[in-house]
Amino acid sequence: MKNFLKITMIALMAIVVLSPTAFAETLSRQLQVGIRGNDVSSLQTFLASDRTLYPQGLVTGYFGFLTKSAVANFQSRNNLAADGIVGPRTLPVLNAQMNGFGPGERDAPTISNINLNNSTAGSATISWNTNELARSKVYYQTSFPTISEITSMGGKVSISGTSASDETLKTSQNLTMTGLQSGITYYYSVISTDANGNEEMVWPTTFVAK
């Protein structure tokens, strides 16, 4: 259950040198609206480190219109055509700056240690940790969820399905999914949101209910 994709975001700004520590991800393909993947999460993590580029700070692994706008902001700052597409001219500039992005230079909570207890009929409990105080929510349903960005709410993630949530700000999260049908495969995804509204989402994973 730990093969999850980090649902988390940032650029030769005439050359801005950040930390000497290299960023873990190097972008290798064109990224644009509609694309999903770990490399999109890495891009969002980088962009979100500068709130003037990406004020919403969402790390979802999905390249939506908020990410397109952030990429366009980055391109404008670096004298590139601001089309919001990470293409052949933008890729090397992003990679040069991302390779100088050090750990801890981010705003969204870091989700780790996800564990699923699926031993009780009709329910399953999921727990995880965050590196800062956060509110948490889990979404679950029997088909791959619809994931979208809500621009009218300052930038939030919307996921279809049933949800359970805890509005308490804490670092140890624990939520129970109820009403499960035995033998049925469920998709679930978790989101943690800090006190400033910065969100991290873990890409949907499956389990078979007891």
C-alpha positions, 0 to 999 in steps of 0.5 A: 500500500506504500506505492503511492505517488506524492500528491506536492512543487518550483526554475536559470532565472538569469540564474538564481542559485538556491541550495547546493543540494540537488533536487531529486527529480529531473524533468525529461518530457513535455508537460502540459494540461492533462498530464499526470505523474511524479514529474508533475508533482516535482514541478509543482513542488518547485513552483510552490516554493515561490508563492509569486509564481504559484500562490495556490501551492497545490501538489497533486501530480496533475497538470491543471490550469493552475499549474499552467498559470504557474509555469507561464509565470515562471516563463515570463520571469525567465524571458521565455514564451509564456505559453504555460507548456514545459517544452524544449526551451523551458525544460533546461531552464527548469532543470537547472533551477530545480537542481539547486532546490534543497530539502525543506524549501516548500510550503505544503505538508509532507505526507509519509508513513501511510498505513492501511488497516483493512482487517475489519469487515465493512471498514478500513482505517488509514493512518499517516504522518505529516511534517507539520500540523495539518487537517486531513481527509481521505476520499474513497470510491469503487472507481478511479476518482475524478480529480480537479482543481477549484480555481474559485476557492483560491486553489483547492483539490476536488476529488469525487467519492465518499470522504472522511475528515478530521479538522484538528491540526496535528501531525499524526493522522488517522481516519476510518472509511466506513460502509465498505462492501466485502470483496470490492476494490476501492480507490482511496486518496488522502489530502493534508492541509496546513493552517495556511491552506497549503495542500498535499495529496497522495495519488489514488491507491487501491485495496480490496475490502474485507 
